[in-house]
């Protein structure tokens, strides 16, 4: 059976054998520590990184109140005692080796997850009432955070709820919107019964149908006239837009940009992961949210050989000094600098290559597919004052008819006869070349 003893941030697991928790004690990474010496403040203490002072031992002074302090204690905050003016130790919610000496009412200011000032331990502890700013007891809230109000259920349990939820403002707003919609619907029905339908109702309905048809035809689909089920086929995400002209060269270039963005994201992830893993900053940034199995893997063994494994979230602080942490963060900043420099060069090279490939792909696509430019003529040498559309049309028709005399077949004329009759095709006689 495993006996668990909790003292502040200290958890002692007294094991009758080494198979109670994986992995075996022999595989633990944590060093051996002299628990008695550390608890008696002979080997650890606190330091003010802002003032650059040496380890202060067990008693920070009044000038260190409400300042972030470092500790090299690897088991518990017990060896340290904050001054009477700010007696509570507030562990930092992000960095395990940082804490603050604060007044009891300021516990949640430095760590929102620890609003309860436990004077018996001299440490700010979590409170069972969520959203509480200051707990008088572990399950009683004296003051909620801003925009929250305290409420009690039928069993007398307290909790802090959002003010707008408490006052039912969201419910009132939703009720008001529903009532307004009902009024609009009723008024519309009364208007329809008294005044009849809209005079342009049929025209509007037909316009909507045509608009929906136009929207459907504008979707990026693949035409397969040989398909018996449907001529319009959806394209899969793996479809290669370079092999077939769907809606011009723009779609294939957009496909290239999506692939390029994914490659950029992969390069950034790879470089930043290498910088983070190679700098060793993971230990310096260890927080109180460490995984329990990771805590056990880094368990500390007492020097006196007692059958116990000391599990503490402060294990990363063992033997650490302000200089070590500072050097680790400096190394991380240096590797970040060089990593960002490498990223800049690599991404700039990738961008140049991508730009060149886009131009090449555009040329290849235009050479293999018919585009609008293949059916366009560019006319140069026109007078600058020749801007009247009717004159330009007449001149162009005359020139084309000189080059291509005679009459040519015309496509049928399509007339829109409305929603019920559909489109009507009318044949047209052959005519000379016309310009529109």
ABEGO torsion letter per residue (X at the ends): XBBBBBBEABBBBBBABAAABOBBAAABABBBBBAAAAAAGAABBBBBAAAGBBBAEABBBAAABGBBBBBABAABAAABBBBAABABBBBBAABAABBBBBBAAAAAAABAABABBBAAAGBBBBBABBGBABBABAABBABBBBGBBBBBBAAGBBBBBBAAAAAGAAAAAAAAAAAAAAAAAAAAAAAAAAAEBBAAAAAAAAAAAAAAAAAAAABBBBBBAABAABABBBBBAABBAAABBAAEAAAAAAAAAAAAAAAAAAAAAAAAAAAAAAAGAAAAABBAABBAAAAAAABBBBAAGBBBBBBBAAAAABGBBAAAAAAAAAAAAAAAAAAAAAAAAAAAAAAAAAAAAAAAAAAAAAAABBBAAAABBBBBGBBAABABAAAAAAAAAAAAAAABBEBBBBBBBBBBAEAAAEBBBBBBBBBBBBBX
